[in-house]
Amino acid sequence: MAKDNKITLYDLQLASGATISPFVWATRYALAHKGFEVEVIPGGFTGIPERTGGQTERLPAIVDDGQWVLDSWLIAEYLDEKYPDRPTLIGDPSVKVCGQMLEQWLWQTAIGPWMTCYLKSYRDRALPEDHAYVTESRERMFGGQKIEDIILGREDRLPQIPPKLELMRTTLREHAWFGGESPNYVDYRMLAVFLFLSAVADIPALPEDDPLRDWIERGFDLYGGLGRHPGLSPIFGLPKREHDPEPFERQPPEWGLTRRNTGPQSTAAETARLKGEKSVG
């Protein structure tokens, strides 16, 4: 059991001391959710095997009273299994399956495109000893292009991303959290993406009035402001230019998959709209 209620976490940080890895962010929230104090072992990409005594070359990693646990999903499962008397992170296995699907969607929809916009600041904000690794590995990831070339045209790409996040806004219009009335590990996995964004964004990525802001701000404020590290940057304030798409639905439709049929009155407005009639009441 965790000695003195403390678990050791191996962090992956920028020069500012802010966490860069979304997987480490998710683990930090998981540990806070479970009520643990955390002993953070700082460091960047360079020297992870040496820092962990050869236990891993990837982070996060935790040590719980001498027991090593690797991988952010495995850490969350371990915490639920080892400490079932504390607040649950995942619960039913279906939460993990649906959460992983949603997370993969968000990575494809947002992190990939954002990476092409913020790769230079990602590298420039890294620890000095990590600059060469970030440059070489990320340029290889993008087919050998130079980082300075990858980010070209980002002012045109950035406005294309917010409209693609409407799936999240639709859900959060009706629910406080992806976990329902309170956050669960799915919320932390999703929040971790925006914490990663905040770690690398040298210019805003989302409009000032984005409806996602409420959930993001509340998420960053959790656990005494866990997501409020001074090394993080503002992510709201992306201006809309004349030919940019609308960043989000300003008048979302009144019907949808989550609407429940409780009788004719509950479906009257949608039925009238489909018939081209004026809604009554």
matplotlib code that plots the C-alpha trace (Angstrom):
import matplotlib.pyplot as plt

x = [0.0, 1.1, 3.5, 2.4, -0.3, 2.4, 3.1, 6.2, 5.5, 8.1, 7.2, 8.0, 8.6, 9.4, 12.0, 9.3, 8.7, 5.2, 4.2, 4.3, 3.0, -0.8, -0.3, 1.5, -1.2, -3.8, -1.9, -1.4, -5.2, -5.8, -3.5, -5.3, -8.7, -7.6, -6.5, -2.8, 0.1, 2.6, 6.4, 7.3, 10.6, 11.3, 13.0, 12.6, 12.9, 16.7, 17.9, 14.6, 16.1, 18.9, 16.4, 14.2, 17.0, 16.3, 12.6, 11.3, 12.1, 8.6, 6.7, 4.5, 5.7, 4.8, 6.3, 3.9, 5.7, 8.4, 6.1, 6.6, 3.6, 4.0, 1.6, -1.1, -4.1, -2.4, -1.7, -5.4, -6.5, -3.9, -5.1, -8.7, -7.8, -5.3, -7.4, -11.1, -12.1, -11.1, -13.1, -13.3, -11.5, -12.8, -15.4, -17.1, -14.8, -17.0, -15.8, -12.3, -13.4, -15.6, -13.0, -10.2, -12.4, -13.2, -9.5, -8.4, -10.9, -9.6, -6.0, -6.9, -9.1, -7.1, -3.7, -2.4, -3.4, -2.3, 1.1, 1.7, 1.0, 2.9, 5.9, 8.4, 7.2, 7.1, 10.8, 11.8, 10.0, 11.6, 14.6, 17.8, 19.1, 15.9, 16.0, 18.0, 15.8, 12.6, 13.9, 15.1, 12.2, 9.4, 11.0, 11.2, 7.6, 6.6, 8.5, 11.8, 10.4, 12.1, 10.1, 10.2, 8.5, 6.0, 4.4, 4.1, 0.5, -0.7, -2.7, -5.0, -5.0, -5.8, -9.3, -10.2, -9.9, -12.5, -15.5, -14.5, -14.8, -18.6, -19.1, -17.6, -19.7, -22.9, -22.2, -21.2, -24.3, -26.2, -23.7, -21.3, -18.6, -18.0, -18.3, -21.8, -22.3, -18.6, -15.4, -13.9, -10.8, -12.4, -12.5, -8.9, -7.8, -9.7, -8.5, -5.0, -5.2, -6.0, -3.3, -0.8, -2.2, -1.6, 1.9, 2.9, 0.5, 2.4, -0.7, -4.4, -6.0, -9.7, -12.1, -12.5, -16.2, -15.9, -18.5, -15.8, -14.2, -16.5, -15.5, -11.8, -11.6, -13.4, -11.1, -8.0, -9.2, -9.7, -7.6, -6.5, -5.8, -3.7, -3.9, -2.8, 0.9, 2.5, 4.4, 1.2, -0.1, -3.6, -5.4, -8.5, -8.5, -8.2, -9.7, -12.1, -11.1, -13.6, -13.2, -12.7, -15.5, -17.7, -15.8, -18.8, -22.6, -23.9, -27.5, -27.3, -30.4, -33.0, -33.0, -30.4, -29.5, -29.7, -33.2, -35.7, -39.2, -41.6, -44.7, -46.0, -45.3, -41.6, -41.2, -43.7, -41.1, -38.8, -41.8, -43.0, -39.6, -39.3, -42.7, -41.7, -44.4, -44.2, -43.5, -46.3, -45.6]
y = [0.0, 3.6, 4.5, 7.8, 8.1, 9.1, 7.7, 8.6, 9.8, 10.2, 13.3, 14.4, 18.2, 21.3, 23.8, 25.7, 22.6, 22.1, 18.6, 18.1, 14.5, 14.1, 10.6, 12.0, 14.6, 11.9, 10.0, 13.1, 13.6, 9.9, 10.1, 13.2, 11.6, 8.8, 11.2, 10.5, 12.9, 12.7, 12.8, 14.1, 13.0, 15.8, 15.4, 15.5, 13.1, 12.6, 10.0, 8.3, 4.8, 6.2, 8.2, 5.1, 2.6, 0.9, 0.2, 2.0, 4.3, 5.8, 7.8, 8.0, 5.5, 5.4, 3.6, 2.6, 1.4, -0.2, -1.5, -0.1, 0.4, 1.7, 3.1, 5.6, 3.2, 0.4, 2.8, 3.8, 0.2, -0.6, 2.2, 1.0, -2.6, -1.8, 0.9, 0.0, 1.9, 5.2, 7.0, 4.9, 6.0, 3.6, 1.3, -0.8, -2.1, -0.4, 3.0, 2.1, 0.9, 3.9, 6.3, 4.9, 5.3, 8.9, 9.7, 8.3, 10.4, 13.5, 12.7, 12.3, 15.4, 17.8, 16.7, 15.7, 19.0, 21.0, 19.4, 20.7, 24.2, 24.1, 21.8, 24.6, 25.9, 22.3, 22.0, 25.5, 25.0, 21.7, 21.3, 22.4, 18.8, 17.6, 20.0, 17.6, 14.6, 16.5, 18.0, 14.6, 12.5, 14.8, 15.6, 11.9, 11.6, 14.1, 12.4, 14.3, 17.8, 20.6, 21.8, 25.3, 24.1, 21.9, 24.9, 27.0, 28.0, 27.3, 30.5, 28.9, 25.4, 26.5, 27.8, 24.5, 22.6, 24.1, 23.2, 19.5, 19.4, 19.8, 16.2, 17.2, 20.4, 18.5, 16.1, 18.8, 20.9, 18.2, 16.8, 18.5, 15.8, 12.9, 10.9, 12.3, 14.4, 14.1, 13.6, 10.2, 8.9, 9.7, 13.3, 13.2, 11.6, 14.3, 17.2, 15.9, 16.8, 20.4, 20.5, 19.3, 22.1, 24.6, 23.4, 24.0, 26.8, 30.0, 31.5, 30.6, 27.6, 28.0, 31.0, 33.1, 32.2, 28.5, 26.5, 24.0, 26.6, 25.9, 22.2, 22.9, 25.7, 23.5, 20.7, 22.7, 24.0, 20.5, 19.3, 22.8, 24.0, 21.0, 22.2, 25.8, 25.5, 28.9, 27.4, 26.8, 29.2, 30.5, 28.5, 30.7, 33.9, 32.6, 35.4, 34.6, 36.0, 36.8, 33.5, 31.2, 28.7, 29.2, 27.7, 26.1, 25.8, 29.1, 27.9, 24.1, 22.1, 21.3, 17.6, 14.9, 11.4, 12.1, 13.5, 11.1, 10.3, 10.6, 11.2, 13.4, 16.6, 15.8, 15.3, 17.9, 20.6, 18.2, 16.8, 20.3, 21.2, 18.1, 18.9, 22.5, 23.7, 26.3, 24.8, 25.3, 26.0]
z = [0.0, -0.7, 2.1, 3.8, 1.1, -1.4, -4.9, -7.0, -10.5, -13.2, -15.1, -18.7, -18.6, -20.6, -19.5, -17.6, -15.5, -17.0, -18.0, -21.8, -22.1, -22.2, -20.9, -17.8, -17.4, -17.4, -14.7, -12.6, -12.6, -11.9, -8.8, -7.6, -8.2, -5.9, -3.3, -3.3, -2.7, -5.5, -5.4, -8.8, -10.4, -12.9, -16.3, -20.0, -22.9, -22.5, -20.0, -19.1, -18.8, -16.6, -14.5, -14.0, -13.4, -16.7, -15.9, -19.0, -21.9, -22.0, -19.4, -17.3, -14.7, -11.0, -8.1, -5.3, -2.2, -4.4, -7.1, -10.6, -12.9, -16.5, -19.1, -18.3, -18.9, -16.9, -14.1, -13.9, -13.9, -11.2, -9.0, -9.3, -8.5, -5.7, -4.1, -4.7, -1.5, -3.2, -5.9, -9.1, -12.2, -14.9, -13.3, -15.9, -18.7, -21.3, -20.0, -21.1, -24.5, -25.2, -23.7, -25.9, -29.0, -28.1, -27.3, -30.6, -32.4, -30.5, -31.4, -35.1, -35.1, -33.0, -31.8, -35.2, -36.8, -33.8, -33.8, -37.3, -36.0, -32.8, -33.5, -33.3, -30.0, -28.8, -29.6, -28.4, -25.0, -24.4, -22.0, -23.9, -23.8, -25.5, -28.5, -30.7, -29.9, -30.4, -33.7, -35.1, -33.9, -35.0, -38.4, -38.9, -37.9, -40.6, -43.4, -43.1, -43.4, -41.4, -38.3, -39.7, -42.9, -41.1, -39.3, -42.5, -43.2, -39.6, -39.6, -42.2, -40.6, -37.0, -37.8, -39.4, -36.2, -33.8, -35.9, -35.8, -32.1, -32.2, -31.0, -27.6, -27.4, -28.1, -25.3, -22.8, -23.5, -21.7, -19.2, -16.8, -17.5, -19.7, -16.5, -16.0, -12.9, -11.9, -13.8, -14.4, -16.3, -19.7, -18.7, -17.6, -20.9, -22.9, -20.6, -21.1, -24.8, -24.0, -21.3, -24.0, -26.2, -23.4, -23.0, -26.6, -27.9, -28.6, -30.2, -29.3, -30.8, -29.8, -30.0, -26.9, -26.6, -27.3, -25.4, -24.6, -22.4, -19.4, -19.2, -19.9, -17.3, -14.7, -15.5, -15.2, -11.8, -10.4, -7.4, -6.4, -9.9, -11.0, -14.6, -13.8, -14.0, -14.8, -17.7, -19.6, -22.2, -22.9, -25.6, -26.1, -28.2, -31.8, -33.9, -36.7, -40.1, -42.8, -44.7, -41.7, -41.0, -38.0, -35.1, -33.4, -33.7, -32.3, -32.6, -32.2, -33.3, -30.8, -31.7, -31.6, -30.7, -27.0, -27.1, -25.6, -27.0, -24.1, -26.2, -29.0, -27.2, -26.9, -30.6, -31.8, -32.6, -34.6, -36.5, -37.4, -38.6, -40.8, -42.3, -43.0, -40.5, -37.8, -34.4, -31.9, -28.2]

ax = plt.figure().add_subplot(projection="3d")
ax.plot(x, y, z, "-o")
ax.set_aspect("equal")
plt.show()
